[in-house]
Every structure is written in structure tokens, then in C-alpha cells.
Amino acid sequence: MPYTFKQALERVTNQKAPGPSATFSVFHLVRALELIAEKKVGRSKLAEDLGIGEGAMRTIVGRLKEADLISTSKIGCSLTSKGLKLWEDYESKVRKIEICRSELGLGKHNFAILVRNGGAMIKSGIEQRDAAVVVGAKSAITMMVKGDRLVIPSVSGNVSEDFPEAANQLLELLKPNENDAIVIASADTLEKAEYGALAAAWTLLDGY
């Protein structure tokens, strides 16, 4: 049975290797694949964009190559057919955008991620908030589409009425459907907001 996107990347991240513990997370792998999917890119540029050292980037590239998710050449890294299929499957289920400051995104930088059919995985939203904070976000909020309304568990039964500015922005940019989930992470830096949103969304990706 083929691995899901989440399973595949966690398997690569958790791979045991001699030497010091890895200084990167599964979310660095997600971003690396995203950048490589956009165009061929060299290892140094990837390290710069991910904000990690050359040694960690070398390990990431080596592991992704070993997993047959990328190939390397003098021009740079590119996705293999296996990597492209996995990435396209992920992209069909997840959408990520930077959003403006609003009632629900109060940080200097705010990122929102939509997870298709992720609503069933939401309990109280605390799990998503904690996951975002662990990777550096200041806060995170989780909502779902239920009965054609955006709902925040224990906070709002109708986000469009209670937080109209935020709701309008999310509905226009992400166009969620019934049972879709949306997480918003806020942070002092763009990188931490993005990783925070990704970490929160990651908790909703079981089965993907």
C-alpha cells in the first residue's frame, strides 16, 4: 500500500542516521518540496529559503533523493514522477495563503491553510493551537465549514456574523466547502506564521 503524503514525509524525517540529531522538521521537507515543485533549485538556495544550515539541507536533499521523491543534477533539484504525484495529491487537499491582519489574525504576519474535508478531525482546536505554538507561532485558531457556515468550536457558530472582515477574506481567497477546515496562525515573522499554520494543518492530515 503506498504511503500517504504525511506518512511518506514523516518516514523520511524520522529516518535514523549516525551523528547528531537532525536540526530540521517535517515542515522543512514540505517547504523544500514546495519550492522544488515550483522550479529546479539548488541546495544553497533551498537552505537560504528554508532558513537552515547547509549541513541540514544536505541531509534533507539526501533523504528525499533516497526516498525517490527528488532527483539532483548540476542545475539543481527536481521532483521525480513519484515526488510529483505525491505533491499533486497534497496540493489537491491543501491550500495555503498569507492573509491580512483581521479580527482572527492579529499577528504582524498571518497565514491560513485550508484542509479539504479536515473538519471531522477538529475537536476543540487546542491541538492545532499547541502545534502552531511549538514551532514559533504566537497563536492559532481553527474553524470548519458546517451547514454552509464557518464555525469556530466553542467560540463562534457563525464567523461571518461575528468576525465579518476575517470571514470575507477567507471565503473569498480559499473558497471552502462543507466539512473543510481552515487554520490561521499568527507570528512576528512570516516564516514562523507559515510554519505555524503548516504545523496546525498537519494535525488534520491523518489519512492524507
N, C-alpha and C positions, 0 to 999 in steps of 0.2 A: 504494500500500500504506500503510495507516495506521501512524502511529508507535506504538511501544510506550510505556508509561509512562516508562521510563528514557530512551528516545530523545527523547521529547517534552520532558521537563524539562531534559535536558542541552542540547537545542537552544535552549530559552528562556534558560537560564543563560549559554550561550556566545555569545549574540547580541552582535554588535559594536555599540558605541554611542560617540558622541563624548564627550569628557570623561574624568575619572579612571576607573581600573579599578573594577569592581564590588566592593563590600565585603560581598558575600553569596555563599553557595554554593548548590549544587543542593539541599542538605539543608534550607536555609531555605525553599525553594519547596515541598518536600514537606510540611514542617510547616505552612506557610501554607495549602496545600490541605486538610490535615487539619483545621485549625481552621475554615476556611470551610465544609467539609463538615458540621461539627457544627451550625453555625448562622450566620446572617448576622452579619458582624462588620466593624467599621470599621477604617480604615487605622491609626489611632493605637493601637488595642487590639492589632492584629496586630503592630505594631512593638514594643510593650511585651512581648508574649508571646514574640516571637522574639528579643528582646534585641538589636535592631538599630536604627539611626537612622531618622528619618522620611524622609530622602532615599533611603536604600536601600530602604525599604518602598515608597516612591512608585514607584521603578523596578521592583520586583517586581510590584506591582499592575498597572503599565502593561504590562509584558511578558506577564503572564498574561492580561490582557484582550486584548492584541493577538493572542495565540495562541488566543483564543476559548475559554479554559478557565474564566474567571470573567466576571461582569458586575458593574457597580457602580451604586449608587443612593444616595440620601440616607440610607437605612437602613444601608448597608454593602455588603460584597462577598458574592456568592453564586456557586455553581458553575453554569456553563451546562450544557446537556444533554451537550455534548461533554466538559466537565470532569468531570461526574458519572460518565459512562461510563468514563472513564479511571481515575478514583479508585476506582470499584467494582471494576474489573478488578485494580487494585493491591491493594486490600483482600482480594480473594479469594485472593491468593497470599502475603500478608504479614500477620503478627500481631505486635504489639509490647506488651510488658508491663514494668512495673517489678517487680523481684524482690528478695527479702530477701537479706541477706548470707549467703553459704554458702561451701562449700569452693571453688567455682568463680567466685564473685562476691565478691571480698574488699574492694571499694571501699566508701567511705561511701555511694555510690549505685550501683546496678546495674540495667541494662536488658537484656532479652533480646528478640531478634527471631527469629521463625520464618519461613523462606522455603520455601514449598511446592516440592518437587522440586529444591531447591537443592543437594542432596548431590553431584550429578555435577560441580558447579563447584568443589568443595573439593579442594585439593591437600594442602598441609601445614598450612594455617591461618595461615601467616605473612602472607599477603597481607591477610587480614581484620584481623589484629592491627595491621599497619602502617597500614591505612586508618583504624582507630579512633584510634590514637595521634596521627595527623596533625591530627585535629580536636579533640584535647584530652583524650581518654580516657587513663587510666593503663595499662590493659591490655585485652585482648580474647581470648576463646577461642572456637573454632569446633568444632561437633560435627555429626554426622549420624545418622540412623536407618538402620542396616544390619542386615538379618537380625533385625528386631524388637528390636534393641539400640541404645542411644545409644552412639556411638563417637567418641572424640576422636583424630584421626590422630596416631600416634607417642606417644600419652600413655595412652590407656585403650581397651581392647577391650570394656569393659562399664562404662559410667558408673554404672549402678545399683548395681554391686558396689563400685566404687572410690570413688565420691562419692555415697552414697545420699541425703543431705539435698538436695543440688542436683538430683539426678536426679528425686526425688519431686516437687519443686516444679515443675520444667519439664514433666514428664509430665502432672501434674495441671492446670496452667494452660494449656499450649499444645497438649496432645494431638497430638503429632507422628505422622505416618505414615511408612511406608517411603520412604526417599530424601529426606525433608525435612531441611533444615539449620537449625541454631539457632546464633546468635552471642550471646555475652554480653559486654557492655562495662562496665567499672568506672571510676569517676571520682570526683573530690572534690565535684563539683556534679551536680545532677540533669540540668541542661541538657547538660553535657559527656558524661555517661553515655548520654543519649538520642541525641545526635548521633553519638557513637562507635559505638553499636550500629547506627544507621542507615547510617553510612559503611561499616562492615564488611559489613552485609547488601547494600549497594549493589553490592559486587563479585560477588555471587552472582546478580544480577538480569539478566544478559545474556539477551536473548531475551524479557524481560518488558516 
